[in-house]
Amino acid sequence: MILTVVGCAGTVPGPDAACSCYLLEHAGYRLLLDLGTGALGPLQRHADPCAIDAVVISHPHRDHYSDLIPLAYLRDRRGAAKRLPVTAPAGTAAHVVNPAAPPAYAGALDWRTPPAEPRPFGPLTVTTAPVVHSVPGVAVRVSADGASLTYSGDSGECGELLDLARGTDVLLCEAAASVRTPGASETHLTPVQAAGLAREAGAGHLVLTHLRPWADPLAALRDAREVYAGPISLAVPGLRVMV
């Protein structure tokens, strides 16, 4: 699998990054993990939006789903051959589409529930687990050919996330909370907590993401390196990681 970071900013887009969006490619299949504010633009540098095979939305906050409707519009206007499967926690569709006046192209989205047991997505296998956040959310594990990537979504510390991440090759983990970043809470991880999760789970490679635009990424990296001895990367737009 190849991971490409499309957007990685937390809460709001930054001057150089859209909000959360991660492209996983394997054997010609293209899966998006989240599609947050501003991500549709840079996505087009890496993949044809009409060639996206499926999307998994971690939770119904705009910085993780807001570009779904622009994507549906684009696919509709360009004559995409099939509806786009969108897997998301229950109730997410109501946040994305206004039921009182749904645009016709919203029908281009085929809503599905997150799989608690491994489910095939083309050549990939996807498993989700509920996590601790201010709204219902899931973490996502994607596997193929014996390799795996686990994406935390937005989450505080919880056993479900740890169990899902055990032995994963790449842990793509949010680190929005920090003593240096106002807004720390029990529903986000600090860089130290993300690194502790990677260490306890035995992850092979930690990718820190979802830092807010006003955070100090180098400070986050330093904090994480005090806890986790394995490889650590900072998510930036265009970063590609072999899984």
C-alpha positions, 0 to 999 in steps of 0.5 A: 500500500502507498499512503499519500497525505493530501491534507493534515491540518487540524480543525481549520486549514492552514496556509499550506495544508488542507484539513484531514485527508489521506489517500491509500492506494493498492493494486489500482484501488484508491481509498480515502480516509476522511475528506476535510475542509479544502482537501478536494483541491489538492486531492486532484494532484494525486488522483482523479476524483472520479477514480476514487473507489471508496471513502471512510469518514472517521467522524462527523466534524467538518474538518473531516468530511466537509469536501464530500459534497464538492466531491459528489458534485464534481463526480456528478458533473463529470459523469462518474459511472457509479455511486461512491461508497462512503463508510461513516458513523451513524448519523454522519449523512445528516451532517453532510446532506441537508435533508430538507433540500438535498442537492440532486448530486448528493445521491452520488454518495452511497452511505454505509456503516463502519465494519466492526469485523474485517470487511473487504474493500476491493483488495484491501481489508478494513476494520474499525473500532469506536474511539473516545471523541466529542461525537461518535467516531471510529479509528480505521485499520486497513490491511493488504498483503500482510501489511497494515496502516491504522488511522486514529481519526480524532480520539482521546486515549482508549483501549479500543484504539490501542487494540486496533493498532497492535502490531500495525506497520504504520500508525497515522495518529492525530496529535492535536492536543498539547500544552503548547496548543490551546484546546487540549482535552480528553478527546484528542491526543498529545504528541506524547500520548500518540507516541506512547500509543505507538510504543505500546501497540508495537507500531513500526512507524508513527506519522503524527498528523492533525496538528493545528495550524498554530502548533509548533510541529518541531516541538511535537516531534521532539516530544514524541521522540522522548517516548517512542524510539521507532521512526517518526514522520510529521504529516505534510501535504504530499508525504508518501509512505510505503506501508 
